[in-house]
Amino acid sequence: MRLVALCFLIDSAIGHRDTESDFRALAEMAGPLGYGQDQLQALIQEVGEAYRQDMGKALIAKLRRRLGQPRRQLNPPNALAFPPELRR
C-alpha cells in the first residue's frame, strides 16, 4: 500500500493524468483495512516524508523484508528524474 501511496505522490507532483486513479486504487486498498480519510492522509504524508529522507530506500527494504527477499544494496534512482518537492 505504501508503494501505491508513493506512486500517487510522484504522479501528483508531476501532474500525471493517473493521479486520480492512483488515489482511487490506494483508497480501495485502505478501505478493507479500516483506514478512514484521516488515516489515509497520514499514511500519504508518512510515505512522502520517508521518500524525501532516502529516495525510497527504506520503503523498498521494508517490502523486501516482508517478501523474504535477501537484502542487497539499493541504488537510488536518478534524483534529477523526480520533482523537487520529492527530493531531499
N, C-alpha and C positions, 0 to 999 in steps of 0.2 A: 504494500500500500504506500510505503514511503517513496518508492521509486516512481509510482504514478503521481504522487504529490510533487516530486521533483520535475517530472515531465510537464505537469501543469504549470509550475513556476517558470520553467525555462520558456515554454511556449508563450506564456503570458508576457514575459519580459521582452520577447522578440516580436510580439504581435502576431503570432502564428494563428492561422484560422482554426486550428484544432483545440485551441484553449478551452472553448466551451465544452466540447466533447470530452476533453481530459478531465474537466471538473465533474461532469456527469458520471464518468467512469469511477472517479475517486469517491463521489458521494454514494454510488451504488455499492462499492466495496465497503464503505464505512457504515452504511445503514444496518446491515445484519449484525454488525459488531456492536451496535448500540451507540454509535457516535452521534451526538447532537451537532447542531451547527457550530456552537462554540468550541466543541472538542475538535471538530474538523478544521476549523480556522487555526486552532492552537497547533494541530499537527502540521499544517502547512507552514506556519511560522517557524516551528521547530526544525522542519526539514530545510527550509530556506537558510536558517542560521547555521545549521550543520554543514550545509553545502558551502556557504561563504567561508567557513573556517578552514576547510581542507579540500575543496573542489570535489566533494562526494566520496572521498576515500573511505571514511568511516561507514557511510551508508552501504557501500559495496562490500566492505569487510564484514559488516553485520549480516548481510544477506548470504555471503559465502559461509559464514559460521552456521547459519540456520539451515543451509542446504548441505552442510557437511563437506564442503569443498575445501581442499587444502589452502592454507594461507600462502599468498605469494605477493611479491612487490606489485603494487598497483601504481601505474603511471597516470598522473592526472592528465585529462585532456588539455589540449592547447588552450590556454587562458584567453587567447585572442578570439576564440570561437564563441565565447559566451558574453552576454551583455554585461556592462559594467556593474549593474546592481547585483549581479550574482557572483561577481568576483570579490575577493577579499579587499 
